[in-house]
């Protein structure tokens, strides 16, 4: 009888156009909208070489060599240097062809090596300055300021070492002349992360919670005072617990299959990168569907409210959970974590999205399995509570 109930529950859901739309078609439509609306959010985060104008008061081969190495073409290129006079550099800055002007007036390394005494070294001017009239983004201004400050600090260290202990000067010169890479490419996890991914994570979470609508319908179909089907089921010899488990299993298969279709569409058609842990994504979807289904089943079993009232309450709960997890505002989950972290521990939408996020970002599975354990715990509580309410319902007459 369990498999009989599961089979016909699954067939009924496949024939229900409303359930097919909300569980299959709607996530695909919303995912497509997210793709066109947010698909390029991460592209602005990639680093590009900073165009600067370098004004050299006196020609220095060492200094030019340093700037040439920083502007060497390639994926590690840090600067895009244009050598110009002071007047030409201001024109380039005014035309916004460069982000800043670096003015160099300093001794060369050979000057320090050939210095006869510490007194001779101290007479050398030391100046590498950045123009205050910069037209770039504040981030690039900060990067250029750090570059200039670091350069001045290193040359100041050379001058002080030459004055105090000239014997240490060759070792210090070798240390500061070692090639430094200012750009380092790293991946925090299995895949790339950009802001748009959080919306897709929350889209999957919302789709999982939409299973609550099915769970609510199944719970109502087992109550004689709310549906004719419930009246027939309550007079049948089939145990209500067995029938409810068959219903939930059939609904879980339907919802999980719908979600797999959505995942396939997002990854294969829209090219959304969920990382390399496909098994973890599938496990998250399964646990999320179970949590949403059991939540709807519990709400449908509570009280003697009408079907419409329970449905309205359930949809409000789902939308609040999705809002707090970041479906409408991308960083909402982080804000909730700062002010009330307990909400993120009991919010199934937040647990689902955070599980997917941890798969992409973190190299270990600790945070992922913590979220999965939270989903399973919530599912068990919702499901056991709903089954307990179903078994305790009695009717004076049918």
PyMOL commands that set and color helices and strands:
alter all, ss='L'
color gray80, all
select helices_A, chain A and resi 2-15+17-38+41-45+61-70+86-94+109-114+118-122+138-164+166-176+195-209+211-220+228-235+240-269+278-301+307-325+332-339+341-346+348-361+366-392
alter helices_A, ss='H'
color red, helices_A
select strands_A, chain A and resi 50-56+79-83+100-106+126-130
alter strands_A, ss='S'
color yellow, strands_A
deselect
rebuild
show_as cartoon
